[in-house]
């Protein structure tokens, strides 16, 4: 049986030349037009005698902006890619792929173990399409099947996907529940993003519980902006904290979760303090105020491996900033902190500058984001000196602002500055 399956897999495995030959027929069968950038990529690879390792057909690109891939187009692309031996990454983000397209993609995944990264964000995939993808994710260890036809390959092959992005799709609670169920058996997926998916507390709770109970291999989980989180008990935050304490999650994105002072206390005490893996925590656009800042300070102090902390657009204010500043000298691994648009004025910004200077140089964050707060003259002076002192001791800080001092008596100014990509902590890929 194993020998027969091996022969079938070798016969099924497609090189780039095979994909180029299969795609026109797949388009004819699906009754759709060929996607020109895909045809061009295949042709260039064949002409160069090279193998195609990624397919990048994101609908927000210049080439596809006015001709995005729809459901039929996705069926044709998936059919051509089925059995690929070379393509490891497929980007079909920001297109118009529907449930039928998702079903075809799921079938391709089940027979294309070479594909490791899949980006489907920003499409029109609903609960039904999510269920198809979930079944492919769950089939990571299949065996058996008929020996008399090519269906044996589908049974013996399996999905080997390591990264999946499905954010900004209308998956709903049912879609998230289906994906959550697949995580109970999947031991290969490392990254999953299902944020902005029209799901509520039932969906996000199902994901947290599934990872808490049965999954130790998922490393990055994005669940931003769920809908219908109207609960005074913040059960979703409790489940997220419990998941952090017992799973291998190293990167958690829970922006727009309505986390308030009580929620951040739960997350700090029962999640971060107990986690042995957490490196990146994104809490942007929540409701953490000066009262909750004490729990943020605990996260800074007790997050033994925490490298990235995002609190952008939380109403921390000056008192919250002062509380966090006092914790900075006691951080263990913090490399980037984001406090943009947090309602901080001169007093709080000065406290943060003092906190940076009071931190041992080798333990200072290397990226600080503070744009969108109200810098006064004193804060500008403090941060100008703090950044210069960091430079002098050999631990420069990349900030999202630049302070200029006029030599002709014109005063001090501030301007926004982009942090270079090679310096910033990429929270999504940091732990992959």
KAVENLIN-V586827 format. One line per field, one symbol per residue. phi: phi as a letter, one per 30 degrees, with the letter a starting at -180 (. if undefined). psi: psi as a letter, one per 20 degrees, with the letter a starting at -180 (. if undefined). burial: I if it has 9 or more other ideal C-beta (glycine too) atoms within 8 Angstrom, else O. A space follows every 10 residues. Layout:
phi: ???
psi: ???
burial: ???
This chain:
phi: .ddddddddd ddecdddddd dddedddddd hbdddedddd ddddddddic cdcbbcbddd dddcecbddc eddddddddd deiecbdcbb cbdhcbdcdd dddddddddd bbdddcbbcc diccdceddd dddddddddc bdaijdccad dddddddadb dcbbcbdibd didddddddd ddddcdbcdc bbbbdhchcc dddddedddd dddbbbcdcb bcbdhdchcd bddheddddd dddedbccdc bbcbdicidc dddddddddc cddcdcbdcb bccdhcbdcd dddddddddd dcddcdcbbc behcddiddd ddddeddedc dcbdcbbcbd hciccedddd ddddddddde edcdecbbcb djccdcdddd dddedddddd dddibdcccc bbccbdccid jcbbbdbdde ddcdddddcd cc
psi: ghgggghhgh hhpprhhhgh hhgghhgghi lrqqoghggg gggggghikr ppiqoolpij rhhjhjlqpa gghhggghgh ipjpihphpp okqlblpahg ghghhghghh jmihohppoj qkakpahghh hghhhghhmj kqrarqjiri hhhhhhrrpk phppojqlqm hrghghgghg hhihhpjhph ppokqlkkqb hgghgggggg gghjpjiphp pplqlqrlln piilhhhghg ghghhiajph opolqljkpa ghghgggggi fghipjiphp ookqlbkoah gihhhghhgg hinhjohppo kplpmhaghg ggghhhhgij qhjphppokq ljkpagghhg hgghhghipp gijqqippoj qjrnpagghg gghghghghg ghjjmqpork qppqpqijji aqrqqqpppq hihqonhhih j.
burial: OOOIIOOIIO OIIIIIOOII OIIOOIIOOI OIOIIOIIIO IIIOIIOOOO OIOIIIIIIO IOOIIOOIII IIIIIIIIII IIIIOIIIII IIIIIIIIII IIIIIIIIII IIOIIIIIII IIIOIIIIII IIIIIIIIII OIOOIOOOOO OIIIIIIIII IIIIIIIOII IIIIIIIIII IIIIIIOIII IIIIIOIOII IIIIIIIIII IIOOIOIIII IIIIOIOOIO OOOIIIIIII IIIIIOIOII IIIIIIIIII IOIIIIIIII IIIIIOIIII IIIIOIIIII OIIIIIIIII IIIOIIIIII IIOIIIIIII IIIIIIIIIO IIIIIIIIII OIOIIIIIII IIIIIIOOIO IOIIIIIIII IOIOIIOOII IIIIIIIOII OOOOIOIIII IOIOOIOOOO OIOIOOOOIO OOOIIOIIOI II
